[in-house]
Amino acid sequence: MAEYIREAIDLVLARYAHLVSAPAAGGSVPAKSGRGRTGRRRGGSQE
């Protein structure tokens, strides 16, 4: 279930990325989730 939620969030963020403003200078930028176009994580175990 958690994987579905993460995938849904990834899809929403990708769809509305153009509406998200750039972070302020000096602000922290979140790390990439490490997921490819398939939405599955690279390496590691599946949930």
N, C-alpha and C positions, 0 to 999 in steps of 0.2 A: 504494500500500500504506500509506503514511504517513497518508493521509487516512482510510482505514478505521480505523486505530488511534486517531486523534484522535476520530473519530466514536464509536467504541466506548467510549472513556474518557468522553466527554461523556454518553453514555447511562448508564453506570454511576454517574457523579457525580450525575446528575439523579435516578436511581432511589433512591440512598442518601443524598441530601442531608440528610434528616431525622436521620441518625445522626452527621453531622459536627458537632462542637462549634464554637461561635463562636470566632474567634481571640481570644487574650488581649489585654487593653488595651495599646495601643502596638505591637501586632504588625502585620506587614505583611499586607495583603490582596491576593491575586493579582488581576490585572486580568481583566476578562471577555474571553473569546476572540473576541468580535465575531461570534458565529454566532447565527443565528435558529433557529426551530423546525425548519427543514429540515436543519440541520447543515452548511449551506454558508456559507462566508465571504461577507460583504458586500463588494462591490467587489473589486478586485485580480484576480489571475489564478487560474485553477483549476490544481490539481496533477495 
